[in-house]
Amino acid sequence: MNIDLTEEELAFRDEVRQFFTSNYPEDIRRKRDNGITLTRDDMIRWQKILSDKGWFAVNWPVEHGGTGWTAVQKYIFANEMAAVNAPPLVAFGVKMVAPIIYTYGTDEQKSRFLPDILASNVWWCQGYSEPGSGSDLASLKTRADRDGDNYIVNGTKTWTTLGQYADWIFCLVRTNSDVARRQEGISFILIDMQTPGVSVRPIITIEGDHEVNEVHFENVVVPVKNLVGEEGKGWTYGKVLLQHERTNIAGVAVSQYRLDRLKEKAAESIHGGRPLLDDRNFVRKLAALEIELKALEYTELRTLAAVAVGGAPGPESSLLKIRGTEVQQSLDALLMEAAGYYALPYVPAQYDVDWPDADRIGHGTETSTSLRYFNNRKASIYGGSNEIQRNIIAKHVLGL
């Protein structure tokens, strides 16, 4: 694929750069550059800045507020976002449920939900996995039983990322158990998190962060009008959503940013010693990772090109998910190796921005190198485990 930029594309790149220079809030930039967790308000404020510019719903159709950008423009935008270390967009609304609503939803659902998603007025979360139903998602047990104009929902969803912030949750629920295939009895519904009977309990992950949750539903009343598409077709819609999610998980631009920062630090001499780039074994691993990332970048560009002409990410999104998460985890391992002592968890001094050695690899976005390493072990599981993705590729890409 030829990715040499035209004059128009270079002008677009310059416009994006100038926008970030003028509009990226300094307080958010400082937090990102120093590895400080952003608040809910920080993330929403940044998304609203992009939305006001018309640059938030990158992949949406123009008629619903999308950018109408080409695949190359999307590629440029993602890379420029990563280059300034801007916060990634919270994907659950704009990148995940919105495409399902504007593709399969009613006109009423589109007018009700899409404007608030576009303006970042509503925070969404995802209700797919359950205790005992992760990779085998078709075994989910959360039920939605019809009662007149409502469903009565009972069950539990788990690993609900940022569910503590959410206003709404989109869920796969079982509406019919008397089916030949388990997938045929699953429906896709939208639930207001403020509905009586909904409760959220935190799950503290291995690095000590509150990122995921359990969401419990106890006799939760949900209007039937919140059903998206046809009853019993939720598995089909859920698969489309997961294809969008897996494409997002690849994270090529962010991985490139982190790789570039690692290379810069590895080129520096530490306390008058030899730079890490003089270590041939480290350089060999660094080069191998960079080759893998470049190959992934081209695969992502091909997928973006398909989406740009009206398609949805297909089974090839599983390729992006597998290689993207493997690259992220390999990068984490190299950052741990490069950081050395600075990667030791629970050493308070290394998190002090005034520490004399704060320019070490362990500082800045890599201050919590080991904590990010621990957190990212889950990357090969969420969005469908990599083992499941290999099965999808074997069946739907290779035809085995």
C-alpha positions as CSV (number, residue, x, y, z in Angstrom):
1,M,0.0,0.0,0.0
2,N,1.3,3.4,-1.0
3,I,1.1,5.8,2.0
4,D,3.0,8.7,0.5
5,L,0.9,11.7,1.4
6,T,-0.6,14.0,-1.2
7,E,-0.4,17.8,-0.9
8,E,-4.0,17.8,0.4
9,E,-3.2,15.1,2.9
10,L,-0.1,17.0,4.1
11,A,-2.2,20.1,4.5
12,F,-4.7,18.1,6.5
13,R,-1.9,16.8,8.7
14,D,-0.7,20.4,9.3
15,E,-4.2,21.4,10.2
16,V,-4.5,18.6,12.8
17,R,-1.1,19.5,14.3
18,Q,-2.1,23.1,14.6
19,F,-5.4,22.2,16.2
20,F,-3.7,20.0,18.8
21,T,-1.1,22.8,19.5
22,S,-3.8,25.3,20.1
23,N,-6.5,23.2,21.7
24,Y,-5.0,20.4,23.7
25,P,-5.5,21.5,27.4
26,E,-2.2,22.0,29.2
27,D,-3.5,20.5,32.5
28,I,-4.5,17.3,30.7
29,R,-1.2,17.2,28.8
30,R,0.7,17.4,32.1
31,K,-1.3,14.6,33.6
32,R,-0.7,12.4,30.5
33,D,3.0,13.2,30.3
34,N,3.5,12.4,34.0
35,G,1.5,9.2,34.0
36,I,-1.3,10.6,36.2
37,T,-4.8,9.0,35.8
38,L,-7.3,11.3,34.1
39,T,-10.6,12.0,35.8
40,R,-14.0,11.4,34.2
41,D,-14.3,15.2,33.7
42,D,-10.9,15.3,32.0
43,M,-11.8,12.7,29.5
44,I,-15.2,14.2,28.7
45,R,-13.7,17.7,28.4
46,W,-11.2,16.5,25.8
47,Q,-13.9,14.6,23.8
48,K,-16.1,17.7,23.8
49,I,-13.3,19.7,22.3
50,L,-13.0,17.2,19.5
51,S,-16.8,17.1,19.1
52,D,-17.0,20.9,18.8
53,K,-14.5,20.7,16.0
54,G,-16.4,17.9,14.3
55,W,-13.5,15.5,14.8
56,F,-15.0,13.1,17.4
57,A,-17.1,10.5,15.4
58,V,-14.3,9.7,13.0
59,N,-15.9,6.5,11.6
60,W,-19.6,7.6,11.6
61,P,-21.5,8.3,8.4
62,V,-21.6,11.9,7.6
63,E,-25.4,12.1,7.9
64,H,-25.1,11.2,11.6
65,G,-22.3,13.6,12.3
66,G,-19.3,11.7,11.1
67,T,-16.2,13.3,9.5
68,G,-16.4,11.7,6.1
69,W,-12.6,11.3,6.2
70,T,-10.7,9.0,4.0
71,A,-8.7,6.0,5.4
72,V,-5.5,8.1,5.1
73,Q,-7.0,11.0,7.0
74,K,-8.1,8.7,9.8
75,Y,-4.6,7.3,9.8
76,I,-3.1,10.8,10.0
77,F,-5.4,11.8,12.8
78,A,-4.7,8.7,14.9
79,N,-0.9,9.2,14.5
80,E,-1.1,12.9,15.4
81,M,-3.2,12.2,18.4
82,A,-0.6,9.7,19.6
83,A,2.3,12.0,18.8
84,V,1.0,14.5,21.4
85,N,0.1,11.8,23.8
86,A,-3.6,12.9,23.8
87,P,-6.1,10.8,25.7
88,P,-7.6,7.9,23.7
89,L,-11.3,8.3,23.1
90,V,-13.6,6.3,25.4
91,A,-14.8,3.8,22.9
92,F,-18.0,2.4,24.3
93,G,-20.3,5.1,23.0
94,V,-18.7,6.6,19.9
95,K,-16.9,3.5,18.5
96,M,-19.0,0.6,19.8
97,V,-22.7,1.1,20.5
98,A,-23.2,4.0,18.1
99,P,-22.5,1.9,15.0
100,I,-25.0,-0.6,16.2
101,I,-27.7,2.0,16.8
102,Y,-27.2,3.8,13.5
103,T,-27.1,0.5,11.6
104,Y,-29.8,-1.5,13.3
105,G,-31.7,0.9,15.6
106,T,-35.1,2.6,15.0
107,D,-35.3,6.2,13.9
108,E,-36.5,7.0,17.5
109,Q,-33.4,5.3,18.9
110,K,-31.1,7.2,16.5
111,S,-32.6,10.6,17.4
112,R,-32.6,9.8,21.1
113,F,-29.1,8.4,21.6
114,L,-26.8,9.5,18.8
115,P,-26.7,13.3,19.5
116,D,-25.8,12.7,23.2
117,I,-23.1,10.2,22.2
118,L,-21.7,12.7,19.6
119,A,-21.6,15.5,22.2
120,S,-20.2,13.2,25.0
121,N,-23.2,14.0,27.2
122,V,-23.7,10.4,28.0
123,W,-21.1,7.8,29.2
124,W,-21.7,4.2,28.0
125,C,-20.3,0.9,29.2
126,Q,-20.5,-2.6,27.8
127,G,-22.4,-5.5,29.4
128,Y,-21.1,-8.7,27.7
129,S,-19.0,-10.9,29.9
130,E,-20.5,-12.7,32.9
131,P,-19.0,-14.8,35.7
132,G,-18.5,-18.1,33.9
133,S,-19.3,-16.6,30.5
134,G,-16.3,-14.8,29.1
135,S,-14.8,-16.4,26.0
136,D,-17.9,-18.6,25.7
137,L,-20.2,-15.6,25.5
138,A,-23.1,-17.6,24.1
139,S,-23.4,-19.3,27.5
140,L,-24.5,-16.0,29.1
141,K,-27.3,-16.3,31.7
142,T,-28.5,-12.7,32.2
143,R,-32.2,-12.9,31.4
144,A,-34.7,-10.3,30.0
145,D,-38.2,-11.7,30.4
146,R,-41.0,-9.9,28.5
147,D,-43.7,-8.3,30.7
148,G,-46.1,-6.3,28.5
149,D,-44.2,-3.2,27.2
150,N,-41.2,-4.0,29.4
151,Y,-38.4,-6.5,30.0
152,I,-37.5,-7.6,33.5
153,V,-33.7,-8.1,33.6
154,N,-31.9,-10.3,36.1
155,G,-28.3,-11.3,36.1
156,T,-24.7,-10.1,36.5
157,K,-22.2,-8.7,34.1
158,T,-18.5,-8.6,34.9
159,W,-15.2,-6.9,33.8
160,T,-17.4,-3.8,33.0
161,T,-14.7,-1.3,32.1
162,L,-15.3,2.2,33.6
163,G,-18.8,1.1,34.5
164,Q,-18.5,3.3,37.7
165,Y,-18.8,6.4,35.4
166,A,-21.5,5.1,33.1
167,D,-25.0,6.6,32.5
168,W,-26.1,3.8,30.2
169,I,-25.0,0.2,29.5
170,F,-25.6,-1.9,26.3
171,C,-26.1,-5.5,27.1
172,L,-26.4,-8.9,25.5
173,V,-29.2,-10.7,27.4
174,R,-31.1,-14.0,27.0
175,T,-34.7,-13.5,25.9
176,N,-35.4,-17.1,24.8
177,S,-33.9,-20.3,26.1
178,D,-36.1,-22.6,23.9
179,V,-33.8,-22.4,20.8
180,A,-31.8,-24.9,18.8
181,R,-28.7,-22.8,19.1
182,R,-27.9,-20.7,22.2
183,Q,-26.9,-17.7,20.0
184,E,-30.5,-17.5,18.6
185,G,-32.0,-16.6,22.0
186,I,-29.8,-13.5,22.7
187,S,-31.0,-9.9,22.3
188,F,-29.2,-6.5,22.4
189,I,-30.8,-4.0,24.8
190,L,-29.9,-0.6,26.2
191,I,-30.3,0.0,30.0
192,D,-30.3,3.2,32.0
193,M,-27.8,2.7,34.8
194,Q,-30.0,4.8,37.1
195,T,-32.8,2.3,36.9
196,P,-33.8,0.8,40.2
197,G,-32.2,-2.6,40.7
198,V,-28.9,-1.8,38.9
199,S,-25.9,-1.8,41.2
200,V,-22.1,-1.5,40.5
201,R,-19.4,-3.2,42.5
202,P,-15.7,-2.4,41.9
203,I,-13.1,-5.0,40.9
204,I,-9.6,-3.9,41.9
205,T,-7.1,-5.2,39.3
206,I,-3.7,-6.6,40.0
207,E,-1.9,-3.2,39.7
208,G,-4.3,-1.7,42.3
209,D,-6.6,0.3,39.9
210,H,-10.4,0.5,39.9
211,E,-10.9,0.1,36.2
212,V,-13.4,-2.7,36.0
213,N,-16.6,-3.6,37.8
214,E,-19.4,-6.1,38.3
215,V,-22.8,-4.8,37.4
216,H,-25.8,-6.5,39.0
217,F,-29.4,-6.5,37.7
218,E,-32.2,-7.3,40.1
219,N,-35.7,-7.1,38.6
220,V,-34.6,-4.2,36.5
221,V,-37.5,-2.8,34.3
222,V,-36.4,-1.9,30.8
223,P,-38.8,-0.6,28.1
224,V,-39.1,-2.9,25.1
225,K,-38.4,0.2,23.0
226,N,-34.8,-0.1,24.2
227,L,-34.4,-3.3,22.3
228,V,-32.1,-2.7,19.3
229,G,-33.1,-4.5,16.1
230,E,-35.0,-7.8,16.3
231,E,-35.4,-9.9,19.4
232,G,-33.1,-12.9,19.3
233,K,-30.7,-11.3,16.8
234,G,-28.4,-9.8,19.4
235,W,-25.7,-12.2,18.7
236,T,-25.4,-10.9,15.2
237,Y,-25.3,-7.3,16.3
238,G,-22.9,-8.2,19.1
239,K,-20.5,-9.8,16.7
240,V,-20.5,-6.6,14.6
241,L,-19.7,-4.5,17.7
242,L,-16.9,-6.8,18.7
243,Q,-15.4,-6.4,15.2
244,H,-15.3,-2.7,15.7
245,E,-13.9,-3.2,19.2
246,R,-11.1,-5.5,18.1
247,T,-10.0,-3.0,15.4
248,N,-9.8,-0.4,18.1
249,I,-7.8,-2.7,20.4
250,A,-4.9,-2.9,17.9
251,G,-3.7,0.5,19.1
252,V,-1.1,0.9,16.4
253,A,-0.5,4.7,16.8
254,V,-0.2,4.5,20.6
255,S,2.2,1.6,20.4
256,Q,4.3,3.6,17.9
257,Y,4.4,6.5,20.3
258,R,5.6,4.3,23.1
259,L,8.1,2.6,20.9
260,D,9.5,6.0,19.8
261,R,9.8,7.1,23.5
262,L,11.6,3.9,24.4
263,K,14.1,4.3,21.5
264,E,14.8,7.9,22.6
265,K,15.5,6.9,26.2
266,A,17.5,3.8,25.1
267,A,19.8,6.1,23.1
268,E,20.7,8.1,26.2
269,S,23.7,7.3,28.4
270,I,22.8,6.8,32.0
271,H,25.2,8.4,34.6
272,G,28.0,8.4,32.0
273,G,27.6,4.7,31.2
274,R,26.9,3.1,27.9
275,P,23.4,3.6,26.3
276,L,21.1,0.7,26.1
277,L,21.2,0.8,22.3
278,D,24.8,-0.5,22.6
279,D,23.4,-3.7,23.9
280,R,23.1,-5.8,20.7
281,N,20.6,-8.3,22.3
282,F,18.3,-5.5,23.3
283,V,18.6,-3.9,19.8
284,R,17.7,-7.2,18.2
285,K,14.5,-7.4,20.2
286,L,13.7,-3.8,19.6
287,A,14.1,-4.2,15.8
288,A,12.0,-7.4,15.7
289,L,9.2,-5.5,17.6
290,E,9.4,-2.5,15.2
291,I,9.0,-4.8,12.2
292,E,5.9,-6.5,13.8
293,L,4.4,-3.1,14.5
294,K,5.0,-1.9,10.9
295,A,3.3,-5.0,9.5
296,L,0.4,-4.4,11.8
297,E,0.1,-0.8,10.7
298,Y,-0.3,-1.8,7.1
299,T,-3.0,-4.4,8.0
300,E,-4.9,-1.7,10.0
301,L,-4.7,0.7,6.9
302,R,-6.3,-2.0,4.8
303,T,-9.1,-2.4,7.4
304,L,-9.6,1.4,7.5
305,A,-9.9,1.5,3.7
306,A,-12.7,-1.1,3.9
307,V,-14.6,0.9,6.5
308,A,-14.1,4.2,4.5
309,V,-16.1,2.8,1.6
310,G,-19.0,1.9,3.9
311,G,-18.0,-1.6,5.1
312,A,-17.6,-2.8,8.6
313,P,-14.5,-4.5,10.0
314,G,-14.8,-8.2,9.1
315,P,-13.2,-11.3,10.6
316,E,-9.8,-9.8,9.7
317,S,-10.3,-7.5,12.7
318,S,-9.3,-10.6,14.7
319,L,-5.9,-10.4,13.1
320,L,-5.5,-6.8,14.3
321,K,-6.7,-7.8,17.8
322,I,-4.2,-10.7,18.1
323,R,-1.1,-8.9,16.8
324,G,-2.0,-5.6,18.3
325,T,-2.2,-7.0,21.9
326,E,0.9,-9.1,21.4
327,V,2.8,-6.1,20.2
328,Q,1.6,-4.1,23.3
329,Q,2.6,-6.8,25.6
330,S,6.0,-7.2,24.0
331,L,6.5,-3.5,24.2
332,D,5.6,-3.6,27.9
333,A,8.3,-6.3,28.4
334,L,10.9,-4.3,26.7
335,L,10.0,-1.2,28.7
336,M,10.4,-3.3,31.9
337,E,13.8,-4.5,30.8
338,A,14.9,-1.0,29.9
339,A,13.6,0.5,33.1
340,G,15.5,-2.0,35.3
341,Y,15.3,-0.9,38.9
342,Y,12.9,1.8,38.0
343,A,10.3,-0.8,37.0
344,L,10.1,-2.2,40.5
345,P,6.6,-1.8,41.8
346,Y,5.8,0.1,45.0
347,V,9.0,2.2,45.2
348,P,7.5,5.5,46.1
349,A,10.5,7.6,45.1
350,Q,10.2,6.7,41.5
351,Y,6.8,8.3,41.3
352,D,8.1,11.7,42.6
353,V,8.4,14.1,39.7
354,D,11.1,16.0,41.7
355,W,13.3,12.9,42.1
356,P,16.8,13.6,40.8
357,D,16.7,10.6,38.5
358,A,13.2,11.6,37.1
359,D,14.6,11.5,33.5
360,R,15.1,7.8,33.6
361,I,13.0,5.5,31.5
362,G,10.8,4.9,34.5
363,H,9.4,8.4,34.5
364,G,6.8,10.3,32.5
365,T,4.3,8.1,30.6
366,E,6.4,5.1,31.8
367,T,6.6,6.1,35.5
368,S,4.4,3.2,36.4
369,T,6.1,0.8,33.9
370,S,5.5,-2.3,36.0
371,L,1.9,-1.4,36.8
372,R,1.1,-0.9,33.1
373,Y,2.8,-4.2,32.4
374,F,0.5,-5.9,34.9
375,N,-2.6,-4.2,33.6
376,N,-1.9,-5.0,30.0
377,R,-1.7,-8.8,30.7
378,K,-5.5,-8.7,30.2
379,A,-5.2,-7.2,26.7
380,S,-5.0,-10.6,25.1
381,I,-8.2,-11.6,26.8
382,Y,-10.7,-8.7,26.5
383,G,-12.6,-8.2,23.3
384,G,-12.5,-12.0,22.9
385,S,-9.5,-13.9,23.9
386,N,-6.7,-14.4,21.4
387,E,-7.3,-18.1,21.3
388,I,-10.9,-17.5,20.3
389,Q,-9.7,-15.0,17.6
390,R,-7.5,-17.7,16.1
391,N,-10.5,-20.0,15.8
392,I,-12.4,-17.1,14.0
393,I,-9.5,-16.7,11.6
394,A,-9.3,-20.4,10.9
395,K,-13.0,-20.6,10.2
396,H,-14.0,-17.3,8.5
397,V,-10.7,-16.1,7.0
398,L,-8.9,-19.4,6.1
399,G,-12.0,-21.5,5.6
400,L,-10.7,-24.4,7.6
